[in-house]
Amino acid sequence: MSKPISPSFASLVQEFFIDYMTRQRSLSPQTVASYRDSFLLLLRFAEQTLGKPATAFELSDLQPKFIANFLDHLEDERGNSPRSRNIRLAALRSFLKFAARRDLASLSVIEQALAVPMKRFERKMVGFLTREQMLAVINVPTTTWLGQRDHLLLTLMFNTGARVSEIIGVRVVDVVLGTTSCVRLHGKAASSAHCRCGRKPLGRYVIG
């Protein structure tokens, strides 16, 4: 019986991003971009430390020591926080779990790579402004175009609880003005809430 041919690292990465993440899981563009950046950093580090260009990198190169050195590089040389370090590792883990279903011959390598632990860190309490403080920011008088734009953005975020990424993604077609005005937000959330913007009711619904 002939030994099955293992897929190349390049083909696994291509299938992971194009088919698995985009078509099968329909992950948000932000998540795909974050994973993409993680792989770009990993391949650049491999070229610097292993002397291997991206086209020559192999799944077997993902040894625990190499991954640990890469994560330390992110913290020590790039100044990333432990949280950012863990995000990069989470992207790599997701890929490894995907690869395990495509390349059975590399299960041993994948198992060892998956054993690299996340780094524990203390979560900081999220700060916030009181309603009075937020209104003081929003109600600053302004007559300039930039001031009016910022006033609108702050008001919209305050009244809807939207993320900055959701507000940035709003287009003219997403805003409906009328007796019951609403704005359609594109993001990860799949919840909805009702709030008010000035004296007009503003409905909020999110496309996940």
C-alpha positions in Angstrom: 0.0 0.0 0.0 1.5 3.3 -1.0 2.0 6.0 1.6 -0.4 8.9 1.3 1.1 12.2 0.0 0.9 14.9 2.6 -0.3 18.3 1.4 2.2 21.1 1.4 2.1 23.8 4.0 1.2 26.4 1.3 -1.8 24.4 0.1 -3.0 23.9 3.7 -2.8 27.6 4.4 -4.6 28.5 1.1 -7.4 26.0 1.9 -7.6 27.2 5.5 -8.1 30.9 4.5 -10.1 30.6 1.2 -12.3 27.5 1.9 -12.5 26.9 5.6 -12.5 30.4 7.1 -14.3 32.3 4.3 -16.7 29.8 2.8 -17.4 27.2 5.5 -17.3 29.3 8.7 -18.1 32.7 7.1 -15.8 34.5 9.6 -15.8 38.3 9.6 -13.2 40.1 7.5 -11.7 41.4 10.7 -11.0 37.9 12.0 -9.6 36.8 8.7 -7.3 39.8 8.6 -6.1 39.1 12.1 -5.3 35.5 11.2 -3.6 36.7 8.0 -1.4 39.1 10.0 -0.5 36.3 12.4 0.8 34.1 9.6 2.7 36.9 8.0 4.5 37.5 11.3 5.2 33.8 11.7 6.6 33.4 8.2 8.8 36.5 8.5 10.1 35.1 11.8 10.8 31.8 10.2 12.8 33.5 7.4 14.9 35.4 10.0 15.6 32.4 12.3 15.4 29.3 10.1 16.6 30.9 6.9 13.5 29.6 5.1 11.4 31.7 2.8 7.6 31.4 3.0 7.6 29.1 -0.1 9.9 26.6 1.7 8.3 26.5 5.1 6.8 23.1 6.1 4.3 21.9 8.7 7.1 20.0 10.4 8.9 23.3 11.1 6.1 24.2 13.6 8.0 22.6 16.5 7.1 23.7 20.1 10.4 25.4 20.6 10.0 27.4 17.3 6.5 28.5 18.3 7.6 29.5 21.8 10.5 31.5 20.4 8.1 33.2 17.9 5.7 34.1 20.8 8.6 35.5 22.9 9.7 37.5 19.8 6.3 39.1 19.6 6.5 40.2 23.3 10.2 41.0 23.6 11.0 42.6 20.3 7.7 43.8 18.9 6.3 44.9 22.3 3.1 42.9 22.0 1.0 42.4 25.1 0.4 38.9 26.5 -3.2 39.2 25.1 -1.9 39.9 21.6 0.5 37.0 22.0 -2.4 34.7 22.8 -4.4 36.0 19.9 -1.5 35.0 17.5 -1.3 31.6 19.2 -5.1 31.1 18.9 -4.8 31.7 15.1 -2.1 29.2 14.8 -4.0 26.6 16.9 -7.1 27.0 14.7 -5.0 26.3 11.7 -3.3 23.3 13.3 -6.7 21.7 14.2 -7.7 22.3 10.6 -4.5 20.7 9.3 -5.0 17.7 11.5 -8.0 16.7 9.5 -6.1 17.1 6.2 -2.7 15.7 7.0 -3.0 12.5 9.1 0.7 11.8 8.6 1.6 15.0 10.6 -0.6 14.3 13.6 2.4 13.8 15.9 3.9 17.2 14.9 0.5 18.9 15.2 -0.1 17.3 18.6 3.2 18.6 20.0 2.6 22.1 18.5 -0.9 22.3 20.1 0.7 21.6 23.5 2.2 25.1 23.5 0.2 26.9 26.3 -1.5 30.2 26.3 0.2 32.8 28.6 -1.7 33.7 31.7 -2.1 37.4 32.5 -4.2 39.6 34.7 -7.2 41.2 32.9 -7.5 44.9 33.6 -10.9 46.3 34.5 -12.5 48.1 31.6 -12.9 51.8 32.3 -15.9 53.7 31.2 -17.4 57.2 31.3 -20.5 58.0 33.3 -23.6 59.3 31.4 -22.9 62.8 32.5 -19.2 62.6 31.4 -20.2 61.2 28.0 -22.9 63.9 27.5 -20.3 66.6 28.4 -18.1 65.2 25.5 -20.9 65.0 23.0 -22.5 68.4 23.8 -19.3 70.4 23.1 -20.4 73.2 20.7 -19.0 72.9 17.2 -19.6 74.5 13.8 -16.9 72.8 11.8 -17.5 69.9 9.5 -15.0 67.7 11.4 -16.6 68.6 14.7 -20.1 67.8 13.4 -18.8 64.5 12.1 -17.2 63.5 15.4 -20.4 64.6 17.2 -22.5 62.2 15.0 -20.1 59.3 15.5 -19.9 59.7 19.3 -23.6 60.1 19.5 -24.2 57.0 17.4 -21.8 54.9 19.4 -23.2 56.1 22.7 -26.9 55.5 21.8 -26.3 52.1 20.1 -23.5 50.6 22.1 -21.8 49.8 18.8 -18.1 48.9 18.4 -15.8 51.3 16.6 -15.3 48.7 13.9 -19.1 48.6 13.4 -19.4 52.3 13.1 -16.6 52.5 10.6 -18.4 49.9 8.5 -21.7 51.9 8.3 -22.6 53.0 4.8 -25.3 55.4 3.6 -27.5 52.5 2.6 -27.4 51.2 6.2 -29.1 54.3 7.6 -32.8 54.7 7.4 -34.3 58.0 8.5 -38.0 58.5 9.1 -40.6 58.2 11.9 -38.6 55.2 13.2 -35.0 55.7 12.3 -32.5 52.8 12.3 -29.0 51.9 11.4 -27.8 48.5 10.3 -24.4 47.5 11.8 -22.1 44.9 10.4 -20.1 43.0 13.0 -19.7 39.9 15.0 -22.6 40.4 17.3 -25.9 38.7 16.6 -28.0 40.7 19.2 -30.2 43.7 18.9 -31.1 46.6 21.2 -33.4 49.6 21.1 -32.2 53.1 22.1 -32.8 56.7 21.3 -30.7 59.2 19.4 -31.8 62.7 20.3 -35.6 62.8 20.2 -36.0 60.1 17.5 -36.1 56.4 18.3 -33.1 54.6 16.8 -33.4 50.9 16.2 -30.2 48.8 16.1 -29.8 45.5 14.3 -26.6 43.8 13.6 -25.6 41.6 10.7 -23.2 39.0 12.2 
